[in-house]
Amino acid sequence: MLKNGWYILNYHDISWEENPFLRGIGGSFPPDVFRGHLEVLSQHGKLVSVQEGFERWQQGSIDEPLISFWFDDGFAGVRRYAMPIMDSFGVKGAISINSRFTLRKEMFWRAKLSYLSQTDGLRFLRSRLKPFGYTLNRPIKAFTMDHFSPKIIEAIDTVYEEFAPEHVRDDAFRIFDTMEGIGILHQNGWEITNHSSAHYPLSEAAYIEHFAEEFTECDEALQTHLGIETRFWVLPFDRKSLPLDDLLKVFYNADTNERHLVLVGNRVNTTYDPHQKIIYRIDPPYLNGKELVRYLKFIPSNVNERY
């Protein structure tokens, strides 16, 4: 049995498809592996919706292991595969969307990097990044995060458009659900949450000044298209580049609606701190159900955790 606490497992896509846009992102599982997770986890704790877990955590009434499921980025496989699997276990999930992806306004920049890595495009991108200080011994993922800016996105877009024909770029959006699809999840009792407009690294020093505008844009899209006012802002990336106090100061200044900031952090939520308003999640490794339970037994709690 797991120790008492609220475990939130953070997935991305659930799908059978091997896709060049997703291969470099991670967090995707085939439906049979995901079902296996629920089958085993249901024997070691109570599967609950994010709403139930959140309420019991706030009330200090967690006297058993509570396990919830949260999906980032708004991928179409969540509704297509994860929802019916979870329905068979009688539990609802949460999904955090990036409004520009869902509205087909902009493709996820890390998905573009994934595609370029599959099509020999990265060597051309490296050349375009040299004026920004890139050197060949640096991983492109790390460099683009450390030096993130509109100019970096422009360099990625230039190479992406050279290597991905227009029909490929248009078709790539099918990995993301539509607003109509997200609405179906909402009608089915799922929690719909804000993951920012475009999944830029908002906790990085290079881009944190855009924190409020990126989350506000997604809030407005959720309100306009679905009539939803979300309770949670889900931080993209969560790389721990800034001290927690600095990040929270930006969050508190940006949020006027008493929302909670959702991180990864790989912590079990045990003690609720009404002044901090942070929720931790756990990235599940690619393991079978029994191995996942063994992994979760070693996850620390959020008590005295500083980001």
C-alpha positions, 0 to 999 in steps of 0.5 A: 500500500502507498503512504497516505497523500494525494498522488497526481500522476502527470501524463501527456498523450495516451495513444497508439500512434508513433508520431514524429511531433511527439517522439521528442516530448515524452510523457506519452503512453499506449492505452494498454500500458495506461490501463495497466497503470489504473488496474494496479494503482486501484489496488493500492489506493483510491482513484479520485477526480482532481476535484475530490482530491483537491477538496480532501487535501484542503480539508486535511481529510486524507486518511488513505492514498488518493490517486488522480490523473492529469494530462498536459498540453491538450492532446487528442488521445486523452479524449479518444483513449484515456477518457473511456479507460478512466470511465471504466474505472469510474474516475474523471481526470484533468486536462491542461490546454495551451489555447493556441494549440487547441485553436490551431493558431500555433504549433508547440515549439518543442513539437517542431524540434521533435519533428526536426530531429526526425528529419535531419533538420537540427543541423540546420537549426544549429547554424541558425542558433550560432548568432545567439551563442549556441555551441556544438557541445550544447543540447538544443533543448537546453540552449533554447530554454536558457536563451528563449526569446521571440528570435529563438522561436523565429529561428526554429520556425524558419527551419521548420517551414523549410523541412515541413511542407504546408500540408504536413504543418496543417496535419500536425495539429491533429495531435491536439484536441479541438475546443469542441473535444475539450468541451466534451471532456468538460461535459463528462466531468473533467477538470479543464485547466490553463497551461498558458497560451503557447507553452513558452518557458514562463518560469525561466528568467529569460521569459518570466516577464510574459507570465501574466499575459500568457496565462491571461490569454489562455484564460480568455480563450477558455472563457470565450469558447467554453465558458470556463473559469479555471481554478488552476494555472499549470506551469509549463516545463517546471525546470526549477531555474528560479527560486520558488519565492521569486516564482510565487511572487510573479504568480501572486502578482499575476493572479487575482482570482485565488487560483493554485499554481500547479507544478510537477516537482515529483512530490506527494501532496500531504499538507495543505498550505493556504498561503502558498497555493502550490499543487505538486504532480508526479511524472510517471516513468515508462513502467508497468503498473507494479513497477510504477507502484514501487516507484511511487513508494519512494516519492517524498511529500510536499512537507517542507519542500521548497520547489 
